Amino acid sequence: MSALVDLLALKSSEQDVFVSGVFDSATPNIFGGQLLAQALMAACKTVIADRPPHSMHAYFIAAADSSKPVAIHVNRERDGRSFSSRKLRVVQGDRLVMNALASFQDPEPGIDAQRSIPVGTKAPAEPFGFYEHPVSADIQIVDAAPELPFAHPPRSWSRCVSEIPDDMAVQACVMTYASDFYTGLVQFTEFPQDAVVTSIDHAIWFHRPLHMNEWHLMDWTGHSISSGRGHYSGHFYDSSGQMVAGASQEMVVRRR
């Protein structure tokens, strides 16, 4: 199995407590997307299999050491006829590193409408430059707007190059992992060249089925930088133009 899938293979230490067993020590601190994905996977393990996640909201409290395991405590808030809610505490030793809420819903038919994929987006089959992200070789990223003069692509295609199970919970966790890549704040000319950024909070919503072994567009938009914080949001589209997810994040933004 891929290293990314291995990161999601949590061990159960006691009732509704899950422990990470594989570490990614490319950086001193655990990548925020890894904590998000592992927390969502822990929540998924406490919900019936045919009720996939539809949203997750998380607050990063403290940095986590990438050489040590984290424990994810899941509180089963509610299981209704259509929705389930979970509260999550991610700890490392006696230190709280993240709080989160996750919600799940039975799929149901109904109104289906969406905003279209951005006009002029180049298809992933065209020859782009590849970006190697420091935390995962499993995620392949190409710039979807190479003509824009940004250090990091605010619009990019991504896919998981190692095979992952065709399971909605795993697929959602892999997208959650990738959703913490890059930032829409680079669109501001005021964004420092030597910026130090740290995620504060992160939210993601899942709208439609997705398959992360296929190309998905990440389209970020920066909204504001003030008081040492920056806010941006974006949407994820599959290669057919279906909007499969949305995300929003706030980060600390400071000059080095």
TORKOL-4160 file (C-alpha; in steps of 0.2 Angstrom, whole numbers, padded with zeros to 4 digits, m for minus):
256
<pt num="1" X="0000" Y="0000" Z="0000"/>
<pt num="2" X="0005" Y="0018" Z="m0002"/>
<pt num="3" X="0013" Y="0028" Z="0011"/>
<pt num="4" X="m0002" Y="0040" Z="0011"/>
<pt num="5" X="m0014" Y="0025" Z="0014"/>
<pt num="6" X="m0003" Y="0019" Z="0028"/>
<pt num="7" X="m0004" Y="0036" Z="0036"/>
<pt num="8" X="m0023" Y="0033" Z="0037"/>
<pt num="9" X="m0022" Y="0015" Z="0044"/>
<pt num="10" X="m0025" Y="0020" Z="0062"/>
<pt num="11" X="m0023" Y="0008" Z="0076"/>
<pt num="12" X="m0037" Y="0007" Z="0089"/>
<pt num="13" X="m0030" Y="0008" Z="0107"/>
<pt num="14" X="m0046" Y="0008" Z="0116"/>
<pt num="15" X="m0065" Y="0012" Z="0113"/>
<pt num="16" X="m0066" Y="0026" Z="0101"/>
<pt num="17" X="m0047" Y="0031" Z="0103"/>
<pt num="18" X="m0036" Y="0029" Z="0088"/>
<pt num="19" X="m0017" Y="0030" Z="0086"/>
<pt num="20" X="m0006" Y="0034" Z="0071"/>
<pt num="21" X="0007" Y="0021" Z="0068"/>
<pt num="22" X="0016" Y="0028" Z="0053"/>
<pt num="23" X="0026" Y="0045" Z="0053"/>
<pt num="24" X="0031" Y="0057" Z="0040"/>
<pt num="25" X="0046" Y="0066" Z="0047"/>
<pt num="26" X="0051" Y="0076" Z="0031"/>
<pt num="27" X="0048" Y="0091" Z="0042"/>
<pt num="28" X="0050" Y="0094" Z="0061"/>
<pt num="29" X="0031" Y="0096" Z="0063"/>
<pt num="30" X="0017" Y="0085" Z="0057"/>
<pt num="31" X="0009" Y="0092" Z="0041"/>
<pt num="32" X="m0008" Y="0100" Z="0045"/>
<pt num="33" X="m0016" Y="0090" Z="0031"/>
<pt num="34" X="m0010" Y="0074" Z="0039"/>
<pt num="35" X="m0018" Y="0078" Z="0056"/>
<pt num="36" X="m0034" Y="0083" Z="0047"/>
<pt num="37" X="m0035" Y="0067" Z="0036"/>
<pt num="38" X="m0031" Y="0056" Z="0051"/>
<pt num="39" X="m0044" Y="0064" Z="0062"/>
<pt num="40" X="m0057" Y="0062" Z="0049"/>
<pt num="41" X="m0052" Y="0044" Z="0046"/>
<pt num="42" X="m0054" Y="0041" Z="0065"/>
<pt num="43" X="m0071" Y="0048" Z="0064"/>
<pt num="44" X="m0076" Y="0038" Z="0049"/>
<pt num="45" X="m0071" Y="0022" Z="0059"/>
<pt num="46" X="m0086" Y="0026" Z="0071"/>
<pt num="47" X="m0099" Y="0029" Z="0058"/>
<pt num="48" X="m0109" Y="0016" Z="0048"/>
<pt num="49" X="m0100" Y="0012" Z="0031"/>
<pt num="50" X="m0113" Y="0019" Z="0019"/>
<pt num="51" X="m0114" Y="0036" Z="0028"/>
<pt num="52" X="m0099" Y="0046" Z="0021"/>
<pt num="53" X="m0093" Y="0062" Z="0028"/>
<pt num="54" X="m0100" Y="0078" Z="0021"/>
<pt num="55" X="m0090" Y="0091" Z="0031"/>
<pt num="56" X="m0076" Y="0094" Z="0044"/>
<pt num="57" X="m0071" Y="0109" Z="0054"/>
<pt num="58" X="m0055" Y="0109" Z="0063"/>
<pt num="59" X="m0044" Y="0121" Z="0074"/>
<pt num="60" X="m0025" Y="0119" Z="0075"/>
<pt num="61" X="m0020" Y="0122" Z="0093"/>
<pt num="62" X="m0002" Y="0118" Z="0094"/>
<pt num="63" X="0012" Y="0110" Z="0082"/>
<pt num="64" X="0014" Y="0091" Z="0083"/>
<pt num="65" X="0031" Y="0083" Z="0083"/>
<pt num="66" X="0032" Y="0072" Z="0067"/>
<pt num="67" X="0043" Y="0059" Z="0076"/>
<pt num="68" X="0029" Y="0054" Z="0088"/>
<pt num="69" X="0012" Y="0046" Z="0087"/>
<pt num="70" X="m0004" Y="0056" Z="0090"/>
<pt num="71" X="m0020" Y="0049" Z="0098"/>
<pt num="72" X="m0037" Y="0054" Z="0091"/>
<pt num="73" X="m0051" Y="0053" Z="0104"/>
<pt num="74" X="m0068" Y="0052" Z="0095"/>
<pt num="75" X="m0084" Y="0057" Z="0104"/>
<pt num="76" X="m0100" Y="0051" Z="0096"/>
<pt num="77" X="m0111" Y="0066" Z="0098"/>
<pt num="78" X="m0126" Y="0060" Z="0088"/>
<pt num="79" X="m0132" Y="0047" Z="0076"/>
<pt num="80" X="m0149" Y="0052" Z="0068"/>
<pt num="81" X="m0159" Y="0045" Z="0054"/>
<pt num="82" X="m0149" Y="0054" Z="0040"/>
<pt num="83" X="m0134" Y="0063" Z="0049"/>
<pt num="84" X="m0121" Y="0058" Z="0062"/>
<pt num="85" X="m0110" Y="0070" Z="0071"/>
<pt num="86" X="m0093" Y="0067" Z="0079"/>
<pt num="87" X="m0082" Y="0078" Z="0090"/>
<pt num="88" X="m0063" Y="0075" Z="0089"/>
<pt num="89" X="m0048" Y="0079" Z="0101"/>
<pt num="90" X="m0031" Y="0075" Z="0094"/>
<pt num="91" X="m0017" Y="0074" Z="0107"/>
<pt num="92" X="0001" Y="0070" Z="0108"/>
<pt num="93" X="0006" Y="0065" Z="0125"/>
<pt num="94" X="m0003" Y="0077" Z="0137"/>
<pt num="95" X="m0003" Y="0091" Z="0124"/>
<pt num="96" X="m0019" Y="0095" Z="0114"/>
<pt num="97" X="m0014" Y="0099" Z="0096"/>
<pt num="98" X="m0031" Y="0100" Z="0087"/>
<pt num="99" X="m0050" Y="0100" Z="0090"/>
<pt num="100" X="m0062" Y="0096" Z="0076"/>
<pt num="101" X="m0080" Y="0092" Z="0072"/>
<pt num="102" X="m0085" Y="0080" Z="0058"/>
<pt num="103" X="m0102" Y="0077" Z="0051"/>
<pt num="104" X="m0109" Y="0063" Z="0040"/>
<pt num="105" X="m0125" Y="0061" Z="0029"/>
<pt num="106" X="m0134" Y="0047" Z="0020"/>
<pt num="107" X="m0133" Y="0050" Z="0001"/>
<pt num="108" X="m0150" Y="0056" Z="m0005"/>
<pt num="109" X="m0158" Y="0062" Z="m0022"/>
<pt num="110" X="m0163" Y="0080" Z="m0024"/>
<pt num="111" X="m0159" Y="0096" Z="m0032"/>
<pt num="112" X="m0142" Y="0096" Z="m0041"/>
<pt num="113" X="m0134" Y="0113" Z="m0046"/>
<pt num="114" X="m0116" Y="0120" Z="m0045"/>
<pt num="115" X="m0105" Y="0134" Z="m0050"/>
<pt num="116" X="m0095" Y="0130" Z="m0066"/>
<pt num="117" X="m0077" Y="0126" Z="m0067"/>
<pt num="118" X="m0067" Y="0142" Z="m0070"/>
<pt num="119" X="m0067" Y="0148" Z="m0088"/>
<pt num="120" X="m0050" Y="0145" Z="m0097"/>
<pt num="121" X="m0044" Y="0132" Z="m0085"/>
<pt num="122" X="m0031" Y="0121" Z="m0094"/>
<pt num="123" X="m0034" Y="0103" Z="m0094"/>
<pt num="124" X="m0022" Y="0092" Z="m0084"/>
<pt num="125" X="m0016" Y="0082" Z="m0099"/>
<pt num="126" X="m0007" Y="0097" Z="m0106"/>
<pt num="127" X="0012" Y="0098" Z="m0102"/>
<pt num="128" X="0013" Y="0107" Z="m0086"/>
<pt num="129" X="0028" Y="0109" Z="m0074"/>
<pt num="130" X="0026" Y="0097" Z="m0059"/>
<pt num="131" X="0027" Y="0103" Z="m0041"/>
<pt num="132" X="0035" Y="0092" Z="m0028"/>
<pt num="133" X="0027" Y="0095" Z="m0012"/>
<pt num="134" X="0038" Y="0092" Z="0003"/>
<pt num="135" X="0026" Y="0081" Z="0013"/>
<pt num="136" X="0020" Y="0068" Z="0001"/>
<pt num="137" X="0027" Y="0059" Z="m0015"/>
<pt num="138" X="0010" Y="0051" Z="m0017"/>
<pt num="139" X="0001" Y="0067" Z="m0023"/>
<pt num="140" X="0006" Y="0074" Z="m0040"/>
<pt num="141" X="0003" Y="0092" Z="m0043"/>
<pt num="142" X="0003" Y="0102" Z="m0059"/>
<pt num="143" X="0000" Y="0121" Z="m0061"/>
<pt num="144" X="m0016" Y="0125" Z="m0070"/>
<pt num="145" X="m0012" Y="0143" Z="m0072"/>
<pt num="146" X="0007" Y="0143" Z="m0076"/>
<pt num="147" X="0006" Y="0161" Z="m0084"/>
<pt num="148" X="0002" Y="0168" Z="m0067"/>
<pt num="149" X="0017" Y="0175" Z="m0058"/>
<pt num="150" X="0015" Y="0166" Z="m0041"/>
<pt num="151" X="0028" Y="0156" Z="m0031"/>
<pt num="152" X="0014" Y="0143" Z="m0028"/>
<pt num="153" X="0000" Y="0139" Z="m0039"/>
<pt num="154" X="m0017" Y="0146" Z="m0033"/>
<pt num="155" X="m0025" Y="0135" Z="m0046"/>
<pt num="156" X="m0018" Y="0117" Z="m0049"/>
<pt num="157" X="m0023" Y="0099" Z="m0053"/>
<pt num="158" X="m0019" Y="0086" Z="m0041"/>
<pt num="159" X="m0021" Y="0067" Z="m0040"/>
<pt num="160" X="m0014" Y="0052" Z="m0030"/>
<pt num="161" X="m0002" Y="0042" Z="m0040"/>
<pt num="162" X="m0003" Y="0027" Z="m0029"/>
<pt num="163" X="m0018" Y="0016" Z="m0029"/>
<pt num="164" X="m0031" Y="0020" Z="m0015"/>
<pt num="165" X="m0047" Y="0010" Z="m0011"/>
<pt num="166" X="m0063" Y="0015" Z="m0020"/>
<pt num="167" X="m0071" Y="0019" Z="m0003"/>
<pt num="168" X="m0079" Y="0036" Z="0000"/>
<pt num="169" X="m0071" Y="0038" Z="0017"/>
<pt num="170" X="m0054" Y="0035" Z="0011"/>
<pt num="171" X="m0056" Y="0046" Z="m0004"/>
<pt num="172" X="m0063" Y="0060" Z="0007"/>
<pt num="173" X="m0048" Y="0058" Z="0019"/>
<pt num="174" X="m0035" Y="0059" Z="0004"/>
<pt num="175" X="m0044" Y="0075" Z="m0002"/>
<pt num="176" X="m0043" Y="0082" Z="0015"/>
<pt num="177" X="m0025" Y="0079" Z="0016"/>
<pt num="178" X="m0022" Y="0087" Z="m0001"/>
<pt num="179" X="m0033" Y="0102" Z="0004"/>
<pt num="180" X="m0020" Y="0109" Z="0015"/>
<pt num="181" X="m0008" Y="0111" Z="0000"/>
<pt num="182" X="m0003" Y="0129" Z="m0004"/>
<pt num="183" X="m0013" Y="0145" Z="m0001"/>
<pt num="184" X="m0024" Y="0157" Z="m0011"/>
<pt num="185" X="m0015" Y="0171" Z="m0001"/>
<pt num="186" X="m0001" Y="0172" Z="m0014"/>
<pt num="187" X="m0013" Y="0182" Z="m0025"/>
<pt num="188" X="m0010" Y="0197" Z="m0014"/>
<pt num="189" X="0004" Y="0208" Z="m0020"/>
<pt num="190" X="0006" Y="0212" Z="m0001"/>
<pt num="191" X="0010" Y="0193" Z="0003"/>
<pt num="192" X="0028" Y="0193" Z="0009"/>
<pt num="193" X="0041" Y="0184" Z="m0001"/>
<pt num="194" X="0048" Y="0177" Z="0015"/>
<pt num="195" X="0031" Y="0174" Z="0023"/>
<pt num="196" X="0030" Y="0162" Z="0038"/>
<pt num="197" X="0013" Y="0154" Z="0037"/>
<pt num="198" X="0004" Y="0142" Z="0050"/>
<pt num="199" X="m0014" Y="0135" Z="0048"/>
<pt num="200" X="m0026" Y="0141" Z="0062"/>
<pt num="201" X="m0042" Y="0133" Z="0056"/>
<pt num="202" X="m0048" Y="0123" Z="0042"/>
<pt num="203" X="m0065" Y="0118" Z="0035"/>
<pt num="204" X="m0070" Y="0106" Z="0021"/>
<pt num="205" X="m0086" Y="0101" Z="0013"/>
<pt num="206" X="m0089" Y="0086" Z="0002"/>
<pt num="207" X="m0103" Y="0088" Z="m0011"/>
<pt num="208" X="m0101" Y="0074" Z="m0023"/>
<pt num="209" X="m0092" Y="0057" Z="m0025"/>
<pt num="210" X="m0074" Y="0059" Z="m0029"/>
<pt num="211" X="m0060" Y="0048" Z="m0035"/>
<pt num="212" X="m0043" Y="0054" Z="m0030"/>
<pt num="213" X="m0033" Y="0043" Z="m0042"/>
<pt num="214" X="m0040" Y="0054" Z="m0055"/>
<pt num="215" X="m0036" Y="0073" Z="m0058"/>
<pt num="216" X="m0045" Y="0086" Z="m0047"/>
<pt num="217" X="m0043" Y="0105" Z="m0049"/>
<pt num="218" X="m0039" Y="0115" Z="m0033"/>
<pt num="219" X="m0045" Y="0133" Z="m0036"/>
<pt num="220" X="m0040" Y="0145" Z="m0022"/>
<pt num="221" X="m0046" Y="0163" Z="m0019"/>
<pt num="222" X="m0038" Y="0174" Z="m0007"/>
<pt num="223" X="m0050" Y="0185" Z="0003"/>
<pt num="224" X="m0041" Y="0195" Z="0016"/>
<pt num="225" X="m0024" Y="0198" Z="0026"/>
<pt num="226" X="m0025" Y="0208" Z="0042"/>
<pt num="227" X="m0020" Y="0207" Z="0060"/>
<pt num="228" X="m0007" Y="0194" Z="0056"/>
<pt num="229" X="m0020" Y="0182" Z="0049"/>
<pt num="230" X="m0025" Y="0178" Z="0031"/>
<pt num="231" X="m0041" Y="0170" Z="0025"/>
<pt num="232" X="m0044" Y="0160" Z="0008"/>
<pt num="233" X="m0056" Y="0148" Z="0001"/>
<pt num="234" X="m0058" Y="0137" Z="m0014"/>
<pt num="235" X="m0067" Y="0123" Z="m0023"/>
<pt num="236" X="m0062" Y="0106" Z="m0030"/>
<pt num="237" X="m0068" Y="0100" Z="m0047"/>
<pt num="238" X="m0065" Y="0083" Z="m0056"/>
<pt num="239" X="m0059" Y="0083" Z="m0074"/>
<pt num="240" X="m0077" Y="0082" Z="m0080"/>
<pt num="241" X="m0081" Y="0099" Z="m0072"/>
<pt num="242" X="m0091" Y="0092" Z="m0057"/>
<pt num="243" X="m0088" Y="0102" Z="m0041"/>
<pt num="244" X="m0084" Y="0088" Z="m0028"/>
<pt num="245" X="m0079" Y="0098" Z="m0013"/>
<pt num="246" X="m0075" Y="0115" Z="m0006"/>
<pt num="247" X="m0063" Y="0121" Z="0008"/>
<pt num="248" X="m0059" Y="0137" Z="0018"/>
<pt num="249" X="m0044" Y="0141" Z="0029"/>
<pt num="250" X="m0037" Y="0154" Z="0040"/>
<pt num="251" X="m0018" Y="0155" Z="0042"/>
<pt num="252" X="m0006" Y="0166" Z="0053"/>
<pt num="253" X="0004" Y="0176" Z="0040"/>
<pt num="254" X="0020" Y="0185" Z="0046"/>
<pt num="255" X="0036" Y="0191" Z="0039"/>
<pt num="256" X="0051" Y="0180" Z="0043"/>
